[in-house]
Amino acid sequence: MLQKLFSYFWEHRVQFAKYFIVGFSGLFLDMFTLVVFKEWIGLGAVLAVVLNQLIVLPYNFFLNKYWSFKNKSLPHRQMVRYLTLMGANYLFSVGAMKLAHDVWGFDYRLVRLGTIIVMVSWNFLLYKHWVYKD
């Protein structure tokens, strides 16, 4: 099983590298806008996540669509699938921020990094085999 998984990722390594670059740059954009909204503007952590996702989601969608997965088909169906996945990720992010930061008192930046790490684990496969599938 582990060898099969390794073979799969090796076969798609260039595509995964592009996905990773988009994701890594998206992480910087995500964390930067989160800190701007929270620290500089003074919004609460949950509202800061809500607003920063309005910037990060289109950034990730279009870079992954056209560069990582080289998909040229009309984006309507893909946009619906992407927004469905992002809606689930969004609920996960906001819920985790509410629970881990507001209730348990964890630093909001660590909570955000943790949710991103968890979401990356399922997003590549769902992007490749569901969102951007022709």
N, C-alpha and C positions, 0 to 999 in steps of 0.2 A: 504494500500500500504506500509506504513512504517513497519507494523507488518510483512508483507511478506518479505520485504527486511531484517529485523532483523532475521527472521527465516532462511532465505537463508544463511546469514553469520554465524549464530550460528551453522547450520548444517555443514558448511565447515570451522569451526574455527581453527582446527588443521592445515589444509592445508593453510589457510590464515595466521596463525602465522608463518609457515615456509616461506611463500612468503614474509611476513613482515621482518623476520630475514634476508633473502637474500637481500631484498631491503634496509634494514637499513645498513647492512654491505657494500652493493654496494654504498650506499650514502657516507659512509666514504671513500671508494676507489675512488669514483667519485670526491669528494671535495678535497681529498689529491692530486690526480693526476692533477686536475685543478689548484690548487695552485702551485704545483711544476712547471708545464708548464708555468704558467703566472708569478709568482713571482720569482722563482729561475732561470728558464731558460730565462725568459724575452719575451715570445711569447705574441702576442695579445690575447685578451679574446676569440675571435671567433676561432682562430687557436687552442688555448688551449682546447676548447670544442671539436673541430673536433678530435684532437689527443686522448684526454682522453676517448672518446667514443670507440675507437679501443681497449681499455683495458677493459672497463666496460661491453660492450655488450657481449663478450664471457663468462665473469664471470657470469653474470646474466642468460644467456641462459642455460648453463650447470648445474648450481646449481638448478635453478627452474625446469628444465626438470627432473633431476634424483632424487632430494631430495624433493622439494615442491610438485610437481605434480606426482612423482613416475612413470614417463613415460619411458618405456623401448623400445618402437618401434624405428625403424630406423629414424634418425633425418632429412633426406633429406627434406620431405614435411614440417616438423615442422620448420626446419631452414629457408625455404623460407618464411613461414608465419611470423616467428619471425623477420626476416630481413625486411619484408614488414612493420610490425608494428614498428620496431625500425627505419626504414627509415622515417616513418611519425613522430615518436618521435624526431628523429635527426633533421629533418627539422624544427620542432616546436622549439627545443632547440636552434639551431643555429639562426633561425629567431628571436626568443625572445631575444637572447643575442645581436644580431646586433641592434635590435630596442631599447631595454630597456637600454643596456649599451652604445653602440656606439652613438646612436642618443639622447636618453633622459638622459644619464649620471648616471643611477643607478649603484650601486656597483655590480660587476660581480658575487660575491658569493651569494648575495640575489637573483639576477636574476636566477642563477642556482638552488638554493633551491626552488624558486617559480615554475620553470618549472618542477622540479622533483615532487613536491606536486601535480601539475595538472595531470601529466602523470600517477602517481600511481593510481589516481582515475579511470582511464579506463583500465589500464594494467592488473589488476588481472582478471577481467571478460573476457577480450580478451585472456589472457593466458589460462584460464581454459576452455573456450568454443570454442576457435578457434585454437590457436597455438598448444597446447598440446592435443587437442581432437583426439582420436583414429579414 
